[in-house]
Amino acid sequence: MNFLIGLAAGTFGGLVGLGGGVIMVPLMAGVLKIGQHKAHGTSLVALVFTGITGAVTYALNGSVNVLASALLASTAIFTTRAGARFANTLPEWKLKRAFGGFLLLVTVFLLLKPYLSQAAGPFTGWAQVLALLLTGAFTGFLSGMMGVGGGTIMVPSMVLLTGFTQYTAQGSSLLAMVPAGGVGAYTHWRLGNVNTAILPGLVLGILAGTFLGSSFAHAVPEDALRVMFAAVLIWTGTKYLITPAPRAENGQDSRRSGDAAE
């Protein structure tokens, strides 16, 4: 089952150019019944391994801007840790609501993807450097908190603000999130938010799924893929967003209602 979850996450991610975290986290929480905190932490660890593979692949094809990746990572390594720690302080139901809101934000970026490169002229010089630093800081926090790679925000930001091509933006994002995601993953592990037993299957599944999804991406119209995937994200995000707050038991709310079942 772990392999199948990774396979599904990698396939969907490869088809539409998104990281597998937005699929993997809901599947781990819903199918494997892992607490939301551990789903986020485990997802981020798995995505570090796939980020390494993806970054190497893009680099071999000349689609990585090392300087841009370094600028993104230089701020993301600090905020990713902060995001992981912040997630750890949230009750299970609040983290689920936050993840639901994030999925809806991802949907907006996904639907606007074809129009982002035409929205404005790119920054140059120091303005571009500042844009990359701020993008890394913002994306790093979301990555650590939500257990995702961060490419959902980082890639369109680079396309819009720096004028990078889609491929260079994706390759640079993958390289930047290797050290940043590694810091966040280590933080989650130290906080006890990583299920190491299921990691091998997840990683193998994501690698295989990403290859399959990327291979078949051009066989299906991109617009149709985006609409279908957006529909899945809206349904999942809405479900998470309306997670009810638990009733107080003995005068206290359980911080992690989902972890008790593990």
C-alpha positions in Angstrom: 0.0 0.0 0.0 2.9 2.4 0.8 4.2 1.9 -2.7 0.8 2.5 -4.3 0.4 5.7 -2.4 3.8 6.9 -3.6 3.0 5.7 -7.1 -0.3 7.7 -7.2 1.4 10.8 -5.8 4.3 10.6 -8.3 2.0 9.9 -11.2 -0.4 12.8 -10.6 2.6 15.1 -9.8 4.4 14.1 -13.0 1.3 14.6 -15.1 0.6 18.2 -14.0 4.1 19.3 -12.9 3.4 19.4 -9.1 5.1 17.8 -6.2 3.5 14.7 -4.9 3.0 16.0 -1.4 -0.5 17.4 -2.1 -1.6 13.8 -3.0 0.6 11.9 -0.6 -0.4 13.7 2.6 -4.2 13.1 2.2 -3.6 9.5 1.2 -1.4 8.7 4.2 -3.9 10.4 6.5 -7.0 8.9 4.9 -5.9 5.4 3.8 -3.0 4.5 6.3 -4.7 6.4 9.1 -1.5 8.2 10.0 -1.9 11.3 12.1 -1.8 14.6 10.2 1.5 15.7 11.8 3.2 12.4 10.9 1.7 12.5 7.4 3.3 16.0 6.8 6.7 15.0 8.2 6.9 11.7 6.4 5.9 13.3 3.1 8.6 15.9 3.4 11.3 13.2 4.0 10.1 11.2 1.0 10.1 14.3 -1.2 13.7 15.1 -0.4 14.8 11.9 -2.0 12.7 12.5 -5.1 14.0 16.1 -5.2 17.5 14.9 -5.5 16.6 12.6 -8.4 14.7 15.3 -10.2 17.4 18.0 -9.7 20.0 15.7 -11.2 17.8 14.9 -14.1 17.1 18.6 -14.8 20.8 19.5 -14.4 21.9 16.9 -16.9 19.5 18.7 -19.4 20.9 22.1 -18.5 17.6 23.3 -16.9 19.0 24.3 -13.5 20.1 27.8 -12.5 22.5 27.1 -9.6 22.7 30.7 -8.4 18.9 31.0 -8.2 18.7 27.7 -6.4 21.3 28.9 -3.8 19.4 32.2 -3.2 16.1 30.4 -2.7 17.7 27.8 -0.4 19.6 30.4 1.6 16.4 31.7 3.2 14.3 28.5 2.9 16.6 26.5 5.1 15.6 28.8 8.0 11.9 29.1 7.4 11.4 25.4 6.6 12.5 24.6 10.1 10.2 27.3 11.5 7.3 25.9 9.5 7.9 22.4 10.8 8.0 23.6 14.3 4.8 25.7 13.8 2.9 22.7 12.4 4.0 20.7 15.5 2.3 23.2 17.8 -1.1 23.1 16.0 -3.9 20.7 17.1 -4.7 18.0 14.6 -7.9 19.7 13.4 -6.2 23.1 12.9 -3.4 21.6 10.9 -6.0 19.8 8.7 -7.8 23.1 8.1 -4.6 24.8 7.2 -3.7 22.0 4.8 -7.2 22.4 3.2 -6.6 26.1 2.7 -3.2 25.3 1.2 -4.7 22.9 -1.3 -7.2 25.5 -2.5 -4.3 28.0 -2.9 -2.5 25.3 -5.0 -5.6 25.0 -7.1 -5.5 28.7 -7.9 -1.9 28.6 -9.0 -2.6 25.5 -11.0 -5.5 27.1 -13.0 -3.5 30.3 -13.5 -0.4 28.5 -14.6 -0.8 29.2 -18.4 -1.2 32.9 -17.8 1.5 33.6 -15.2 4.3 34.0 -17.7 2.3 36.8 -19.5 1.3 38.6 -16.3 4.2 41.0 -16.0 7.8 41.7 -17.0 10.5 39.9 -14.9 12.7 41.6 -12.3 16.4 42.2 -13.0 19.5 42.9 -10.9 19.1 43.3 -7.2 15.3 43.3 -7.5 15.5 39.7 -8.9 17.8 38.7 -6.0 15.4 40.1 -3.5 12.5 38.4 -5.2 14.3 35.0 -5.0 15.2 35.5 -1.3 11.6 36.4 -0.4 10.2 33.5 -2.5 12.5 31.1 -0.7 11.6 32.3 2.7 7.8 32.1 2.1 8.0 28.8 0.3 10.3 27.3 2.9 7.8 28.0 5.7 4.9 26.5 3.7 7.0 23.4 2.8 8.0 22.7 6.4 4.4 23.3 7.7 2.5 21.4 5.0 5.0 18.6 4.2 5.3 19.5 0.5 8.2 20.2 -1.8 7.3 23.9 -2.3 7.5 23.8 -6.1 3.8 24.7 -6.3 4.6 28.3 -5.1 8.3 28.5 -6.1 8.0 27.6 -9.8 5.3 30.1 -10.8 7.0 32.7 -8.8 10.2 32.2 -10.7 8.5 32.2 -14.0 6.6 35.4 -13.2 9.3 37.3 -11.3 12.6 36.2 -13.0 11.5 35.3 -16.5 12.8 31.7 -16.2 11.4 29.1 -18.5 9.1 26.5 -16.9 11.8 23.8 -17.1 14.5 26.0 -15.6 12.2 27.1 -12.8 11.2 23.5 -12.0 14.8 22.3 -12.0 16.0 25.2 -9.9 13.1 24.7 -7.5 14.0 21.0 -7.1 17.6 21.8 -6.3 16.7 24.5 -3.8 14.4 22.3 -1.9 16.9 19.5 -1.4 18.8 21.3 1.4 15.7 23.2 2.6 13.5 20.2 2.6 16.3 18.2 4.3 16.3 20.7 7.2 12.5 20.6 7.5 12.5 16.8 7.3 15.2 16.5 10.0 13.2 18.9 12.2 10.0 16.8 11.7 12.0 13.7 12.6 13.4 15.2 15.8 9.8 16.1 16.7 8.7 12.5 16.2 6.6 13.4 13.1 8.1 10.8 10.7 6.9 7.2 10.1 10.2 5.7 9.0 8.6 2.2 8.4 6.7 3.3 5.3 9.4 5.5 3.8 11.1 2.9 1.5 7.8 2.0 -0.2 6.8 5.7 -0.6 10.1 6.8 -2.1 10.1 3.9 -4.6 6.5 4.5 -5.6 7.1 8.3 -6.1 10.1 7.7 -8.3 8.2 5.2 -10.4 5.1 7.3 -10.5 7.0 10.5 -11.4 8.6 8.7 -14.4 5.2 7.4 -15.6 3.4 10.7 -15.1 6.1 12.6 -16.9 6.2 10.1 -19.7 2.4 10.3 -20.3 2.0 14.0 -19.7 2.2 14.9 -23.3 -0.4 12.2 -24.3 -3.2 14.0 -22.6 -4.2 17.7 -23.3 -2.7 19.9 -20.6 -5.9 21.9 -20.0 -7.9 18.7 -19.4 -5.2 17.5 -16.9 -5.3 20.8 -15.0 -9.1 20.8 -14.7 -9.2 17.2 -13.6 -6.5 17.7 -11.0 -8.0 21.0 -9.8 -11.3 19.2 -9.2 -9.5 16.6 -7.0 -7.7 19.4 -5.1 -10.9 21.4 -4.6 -12.8 18.4 -3.3 -9.9 17.3 -1.0 -9.1 20.9 0.2 -12.8 21.6 1.0 -13.1 18.4 3.0 -10.0 19.3 5.0 -11.1 22.9 5.4 -14.4 22.0 7.1 -12.7 19.7 9.6 -14.7 20.2 12.9 -13.0 21.2 16.1 -13.1 18.4 18.6 -15.2 18.7 21.7 -13.3 19.2 24.9 -12.9 16.1 27.0 -12.3 16.5 30.7 -11.8 20.2 30.1 -9.0 19.7 27.6 -8.8 19.4 23.8 -6.6 16.6 22.5 -3.6 18.2 20.5 -3.4 15.2 18.2 -6.6 13.3 17.9 -5.3 11.3 15.0 -2.1 10.1 16.6 -3.9 8.2 19.4 -4.9 5.5 16.8 -1.3 4.9 15.8 
